[in-house]
Amino acid sequence: MSDMPNAARGNTISTRAALPFSQACENNREPILSALRELLTDSKCVLEIGSGTGQHSVYFAPRLPHLSWQTSDIPANHAAIHAWQQQYPADNVQPPLALDLTSLDDIRAVTAQPYDAVFTANTLHIVSWDLVLRLLGVAGSVLPAGGLFIAYGPFNEHGDYTSASNRQFDAALQARGVGSAIRDIEAVTAAAEQIQLYLIDRYAMPANNQLLVFQKQPDTL
Ligand SMILES: C[S@@+](CC[C@H](N)C(=O)[O-])C[C@H]1O[C@@H](n2cnc3c(N)ncnc32)[C@H](O)[C@@H]1O
């Protein structure tokens, strides 16, 4: 596959498995898993926001058997997630919760449950900035002090693209006219800090993506 900077570049129907299929998930799952193995050693319950096809959930959960992986997405994606989970069952992966970030009812229902980590891949550049703030808010409210919010995707740095392919990708995102855009790390970090989520680590990922790791301010008193 060419150096299309990352995911998001559309899902197709796989004739091989007859499941909704994301090639990007296949490409990025191993580097992401490698980071998650380090980061989630002590986690018991992870909320994934924007699970998409569900491919990440069925790959990560059985390889992180010490924790429970809770998927979520807008209802339109639930059939795909169920299908992947049926094809690749694992005891510790949970069927999707309805979480449309435009729905305050969904947010209230999801945030009623605590999690010790929140993971999201390739969502921050898809949803509008207002919904990025809501997504951060969900993470901030479900996490305890010390909990991790982990976000994978393409990001700009210091107001600039990190690659020509990301510049091209951003033009396509912005042409959608729904508020999609590659986000500045500095803007995400500043917004996260407003809700006590602090950037503590960054992993460089293939195809000009990054994994950002935020931690809810640990209790110090
Ligand atoms: C590019 S896909 C990424 C899917 C998957 N995480 C991956 O890495 O392949 C963007 C995801 O954002 C989700 N999304 C879009 N709008 C949303 C909203 N309003 N609320 C919650 N999720 C949303 C989509 O349903 C989709 O799963």
The ligand as an SDF file (V2000), in Angstrom:
LIG
                    3D

 27 29  0  0  0  0  0  0  0  0999 V2000
  -11.9530    7.0110   10.3900 C   0  0  0  0  0  0  0  0  0  0  0  0
  -13.0700    6.1580   11.3960 S   0  0  0  0  0  0  0  0  0  0  0  0
  -11.9740    5.3480   12.5420 C   0  0  0  0  0  0  0  0  0  0  0  0
  -12.5090    4.0470   12.9790 C   0  0  0  0  0  0  0  0  0  0  0  0
  -11.5240    3.1590   13.7630 C   0  0  0  0  0  0  0  0  0  0  0  0
  -11.2530    3.7030   15.0650 N   0  0  0  0  0  0  0  0  0  0  0  0
  -10.2570    2.9610   12.9800 C   0  0  0  0  0  0  0  0  0  0  0  0
   -9.1930    3.3530   13.4510 O   0  0  0  0  0  0  0  0  0  0  0  0
  -10.3500    2.4200   11.8720 O   0  0  0  0  0  0  0  0  0  0  0  0
  -13.8080    7.4450   12.3540 C   0  0  0  0  0  0  0  0  0  0  0  0
  -14.7360    6.9480   13.4080 C   0  0  0  0  0  0  0  0  0  0  0  0
  -15.3480    8.0750   14.0360 O   0  0  0  0  0  0  0  0  0  0  0  0
  -16.6750    7.7500   14.2890 C   0  0  0  0  0  0  0  0  0  0  0  0
  -17.5230    8.9340   14.4290 N   0  0  0  0  0  0  0  0  0  0  0  0
  -17.8440    9.8240   13.4750 C   0  0  0  0  0  0  0  0  0  0  0  0
  -18.7320   10.7250   13.9690 N   0  0  0  0  0  0  0  0  0  0  0  0
  -18.9470   10.3710   15.2510 C   0  0  0  0  0  0  0  0  0  0  0  0
  -19.7740   10.8960   16.2820 C   0  0  0  0  0  0  0  0  0  0  0  0
  -20.5820   11.9460   16.0680 N   0  0  0  0  0  0  0  0  0  0  0  0
  -19.7670   10.2970   17.4740 N   0  0  0  0  0  0  0  0  0  0  0  0
  -18.9660    9.2170   17.7040 C   0  0  0  0  0  0  0  0  0  0  0  0
  -18.1780    8.6730   16.7680 N   0  0  0  0  0  0  0  0  0  0  0  0
  -18.1700    9.2340   15.5550 C   0  0  0  0  0  0  0  0  0  0  0  0
  -17.0800    6.9520   13.0640 C   0  0  0  0  0  0  0  0  0  0  0  0
  -18.2850    6.2470   13.2540 O   0  0  0  0  0  0  0  0  0  0  0  0
  -15.8700    6.0810   12.8770 C   0  0  0  0  0  0  0  0  0  0  0  0
  -15.9400    4.9050   13.6250 O   0  0  0  0  0  0  0  0  0  0  0  0
  1  2  1  0
  2  3  1  0
  2 10  1  0
  3  4  1  0
  4  5  1  0
  5  6  1  0
  5  7  1  0
  7  8  2  0
  7  9  1  0
 10 11  1  0
 11 12  1  0
 11 26  1  0
 12 13  1  0
 13 14  1  0
 13 24  1  0
 14 15  1  0
 14 23  1  0
 15 16  2  0
 16 17  1  0
 17 18  1  0
 17 23  2  0
 18 19  1  0
 18 20  2  0
 20 21  1  0
 21 22  2  0
 22 23  1  0
 24 25  1  0
 24 26  1  0
 26 27  1  0
M  CHG  2   2   1   9  -1
M  END
$$$$
